[in-house]
Amino acid sequence: MYIPSSSASRARFASSTLSKFSSSFSFLPALSKTTPSAYSSSQSCVSFVNQKYRSLSFSSALRTVRCSAPRWSHGVNWRSPVSLRAQSRIAAPVLERFQRKIASMAPENAFKGILTSLPKPGGGEFGKFFSLPALNDPRIDRLPYSIRILLESAIRNCDNFQVTKDDVEKIIDWENTSPKQVEIPFKPARVLLQDFTGVPAVVDLACMRDAMKNLNSDPKKINPLVPVDLVVDHSVQVDVARSENAVQANMEFEFQRNQERFAFLKWGSSAFHNMLVVPPGSGIVHQVNLEYLGRVVFNTDGILYPDSVVGTDSHTTMIDGLGVAGWGVGGIEAEAAMLGQPMSMVLPGVVGFKLTGKLRDGVTATDLVLTVTQMLRKHGVVGKFVEFYGEGMGQLPLADRATIANMSPEYGATMGFFPVDHVTLQYLKLTGRSDETVSMIEEYLRANKMFVDYNEPEQERSYSSYLQLDLADVEPCISGPKRPHDRVPLKDMKADWHACLENQVGFKGFAVPKQEQDKVAKFSFHGQPAELKHGSVVIAAITSCTNTSNPSVMLGAGLVAKKACELGLEVKPWVKTSLAPGSGVVTKYLQQSGLQKYLNQQGFHIVGYGCTTCIGNSGDLDESVATAITENDIVAAAVLSGNRNFEGRVHPLTRANYLASPPLVVAYALAGTVDIDFEKEPIGTGKDGKGVYFKDIWPSNEEIAEVVQSSVLPDMFKSTYEAITKGNPMWNQLSVPTSTLYSWDPNSTYIHEPPYFKNMTMEPPGPHGVKDAYCLLNFGDSITTDHISPAGSIHKDSPAAKYLLERGVDRKDFNSYGSRRGNDEVMARGTFANIRIVNKLLNGEVGPKTVHIPTGEKLYVFDAAMRYKAAGHETIVLAGAEYGSGSSRDWAAKGPMLLGVKAVIAKSFERIHRSNLVGMGIIPLCFKPGEDADTLGLAGHERYTINLPNKVSEIRPGQDITVTTDTGKSFTCTVRFDTEVELAYFDHGGILPYVIRNLIKQ
């Protein structure tokens, strides 16, 4: 068969030939649904036929048309294995013929010569793999393990079009190229979503299908080409706590509030191929990923390669603890990855973090991760990988590694990576992966120089910079009261708390007058006398994937509760206590150990399986407690085993929020205050009338290890994840239509068709500058995505509340901003709606308002933005350092775009948020080092002009441009389009229009 030589000609030829084949397989859409396979279902094979050939590399083309391989590497199918076998029998003969034709046309992989067989120890072969040792290049031996994963992906996908031999060379030469900010393409093996970010992603995909139809193209071209897993875990709230019935009651509330969202997701799971939705009540996405979804090594059609994943939740990095390369991206980037687009990324530097020694008795994994977070924040790791190594690794259980990897966003790194070793393999066996699967993983990684064996001499690897920590130096600590990296040693906590009360308002200050610091607010709690002081704990939550995936700290919390019960201590009833495990496995081992009953006695009943308090779904405080706080202006505290404690996130009424290990959460709940020195002051009075101290209830490492050994069993993981595939009665009863296009309900306040593609044409709009823009908001440092687009409760007086009330939604049914991310009308009104946001235009006043510059009126941000838009005025935002830190949140970019923001000028950006701004067509600009709005004398009352060339070809990544104002001031900024691909997105008005136009051209 003739195949053209050039890439472009070959692409056109393949597209034409494929369209001729498509009619031969027109019956395939009639096949019933298959179980998700390694890369596609039978129907997505037809979707592939209509895809532009150049969007697929050789290997991914083969993967896409293969429809019979079981998707799960460890044996449990999400849908009926019987129907899978039947459908495979029907489809296989036709598909095999189809594959042979496709394969004959595909461009040869430039590295086909290193495709090597991996033999099984007992005979036969596991499959073939692209062998890094076969390249015989000594530079590879010095590469960090995390970079080797990028290298293997580039080699396997090298078609000399999307991924070229030059890209491969850049990665091999990492030591020389990484300091130069070179750009590489990366194709992740799969995509991970949770429902807060997943709903808007599915809304975007549904809207893109409409756009395809409106542009006279095939809507089915919008279909995931890689496995997509969406875990519903962000919707459950702690409405009911301290009750045996809390799980069922909270799930009923969850379905009442979210039935429309859940039905939409269920529609998506059937309308889009290769998309799996894990129902509510199953667990937290990252724990499910760690315990079940993570493959470590894929075996697809006999080709072995490392697992890799990008997720729309910043804590996707937790899977790095399992040796799987994973990190958070914006939902719009994830959508492009789903649709076969390679991700463009800057080849990162890698910080080598050496661990030595072992943790002392009484020190937890949470203490370790808070210490590591503080060290790495100080070192500066934004945009870099961190790779852990050293003899201390052998002493670190996998659950502890996952805890450290989980908090990568908090220390600013793209990844916190732990290469696979014997500890990883032990964990895979513990969590129910089959012996054959674990054997395949080990053999592949050893053969491809991606396995660490501490019994062999370790080859020296090169790192961009180095850090070292002796694990024996880690001491018990917590972090707060407003940021995860503000670590406080436990022994210093009382002094630090008093300093915070005294300090001026800031990350470590509340500015409580001296005479007010000892105030006591007395109130009646359901007929019982109660009191609150500054520092009183009103929320104590064992929550979050960071810690609930770790049996040692969870069982440690149970042991603290047990000892406290035996000594006669009891948590005060006005403290809202809760326990939200990340998977059903936790419940099983807490029950097996006999410790759940003691947690229950202290009020830590299981409230649900999801993120709960960590994401801000802490539920209401008792009315009497809330009134006592607000009427007396009490600085109340929350203590949680989470990963985020930004102000206003956990609960609007807890101004002090501390991250702590689960055992410490129980200890602080018992003490009832953070204003305590655990070394010197008793936690409470025991049943014998004597003081009970911290040391009396704290378990030893040996006690914890003994309980872990006897209570955490492989069968628990197997039984949990066999059951997870069956859903639950409430989910299974949801009735949804089966249609390619979604039927939008104009009256829905949950799911609404966004306006992104209205009036879209095939011609890109081109780059835009900014002309005489007003400053919508003027911020200082550390404005988080929680400030820009809060996920928590909708304030009763906010523009979003007004919108919902006008549409007949009662206040009790407002739900949260996070749950309404499928409705652009609500989310635009919720942009910059955090009640704790500080806008310099308001001269010190805290709250979600701004000054409308032309009139001087003080308005809600949404109302001011709409007034600017109505008058035809553009707007910009001024900001300090670390703008957009925190959760990867699309709406923190989508919201400002809908408000009419054209540019953000900041001292620095968080990695994912900067990318999201680019993806929505907003210009990110950085002040020059040493400069900011204050040093330049910018008050925010000026009008700003940013001149950019009219042709995108005349803009360079990272170039300097001049910003001028109507007051005569001008200053130089760096345009933060970091890659040529990002410039292409900007030219098209954003990443999604870019993808649509490209798919239509295919």
Buried (B, 14 or more C-beta within 10 A) or exposed (E): EEBEEEBEEBBBBBBEBBEEBBEEBEEBBEBEBBBBBBBBBBBBBBBBBBBBBBBBBBBBBBBBBBBBBBBBBBBBBBBEEEBBEEBBEBBBEBBEEBBEBBEEBBBEBBBEEBBBEBEEEEEEEBBBBBBBEBBEEEBBBBBBBBBBBBBBBBBBBBBBBBBBEEBBEBBBBBBEBBEEBBBBBBBBBBBBBBBBBBBBBBBBBBBBBBBBBEBEBBBBBBBBBBBBBBBBBBBBBBBBBBBEEBBEBBBBBBBEBBEBBBBBBBBBBBBBBBBBBBBBBBBBBBBBBBBBBBBBBBBBBBBBBBBBBBBBBBBBBBBBBBBBBBBBBBBBBBBBBBBBBBBBBBBBBBBBBBBBBBBBEBBBBBBBBBBBBBBBBEBEBBBBBBBBBBEBBEBBBBBBBBBBBBBBBBBBBBBBBBBBBBBBBEBBBBBBBEEEBBBBBBBBBBBBBBBBEEEEEEEEBBBBBEBEBEBEEBBBBBBBBBBBBBBBBBBBBBEBBBEBBBBEEBBBBBEBEEEEBEBEBEBEBEEEEBBBBBBBBBBBBBBBBBBBBBBBBBBBBBBBBBBBBEBBBBBBBBBBBBBBBBBBBBBBBBEBBEBBEBBBBBBBBBBBBBBBBBBBBBBBBBEBBBEBBEEBEBBBBBBBBBBBBBBBBBBBBBBBBBBBBBBBBBBBBBBBBBBBBBEEBBBBEBEEEEEBBBEBBBBEBEBBBBBBEEBBBEEBBBBBBEEBBEBBEBBEEBEBEEEBEBEBEEEBBBBBBBEBBEEBEEEBBBBBBBEEBBBBBBBBBBBBBBBBBBBBBBBEEBBBBBBBEEEEBEEEEBBBBBBBBBBBBBBBBBBBBBBBBBBBBBEEEBBBBBBBBEEEEBBBBBBBBBBBBEEEBBBBBBBBBBBBBBBBBBBBBBBBBBBBBBBBBBBBBBBBBBBBBBBBBBBBBBBBEEBBBEEBEBEBBBBBBBEBBEEBEEBEBEEEBEBBBEEEEEBEBBBBBBBBBBBBBBBBBBBBBBBBBBBBEB
